[in-house]
Each structure stands twice: as C-alpha cells, then as structure tokens.
C-alpha cells in the first residue's frame, strides 16, 4: 500500500510501468489523504487503457473507494473501459485499487488528484 497526500495543486498517480504496459497479476493500492479534515479529494482520470479480453467483465480494473477501507458501501466506482471522469470524496481519504489478471495487459492509468474545499 502506498500513501499519498493530496494538496491544492494537482499531483499525478500512474499505474506501474505507465505509459508502458503493466505486468500481469498486479494488485496495487494507494491511500490518498489530506491532512485537513474539512477538505475533500477530487480525482480526474486522464488516461485509462487496460488490457481486457472483451468478454464483458473487467479482468483488469481500477476501483475508487470513499474512505480508508474498501467495502460495498464505500465504492465510488470500478472502471476497466477507456473513459475520462471525475470523482469527489465525501471526506479526507480515498482508496485507489488497481488489479490485473494473468492474461492481457495495457498501458494502465494516469489520474490527477488534489484537495478541494467543500
């Protein structure tokens, strides 16, 4: 698990190896936090190119959860298809999980994160 601090200026989180392909069987996690409990965390996916078989299910994916732990109530979303989006937390922590299977890989993801007032 990696620990990152969100600031007012955007920082970038990259999947392992980005922009080259990540390895098979990755299971990575990062906890992004802001030291100010009155701040929220905003995340913008800049690039998402995961290697999936195209069978309808996400073999490789990125998942964002609101808070320090991942449970069904806190998951903000799970993505595997190329898409750009923004997500905002309800508090000062965001858990990012990246998982790949044993088959096809891709460049991975690039996301920007920063804290906001709200």
Secondary structure, DSSP 8 states (H G I E B T S, - for coil): -EEEE--SS-EEEE-TTTTS---TT-EEEEEEE-S-TTEEEEEEEEEEE----SSSS-SSEEEEEESSS--TTTEEEEE-SS---EEE-SSSEEEEEEE--SS----EEEEEEEEEE-
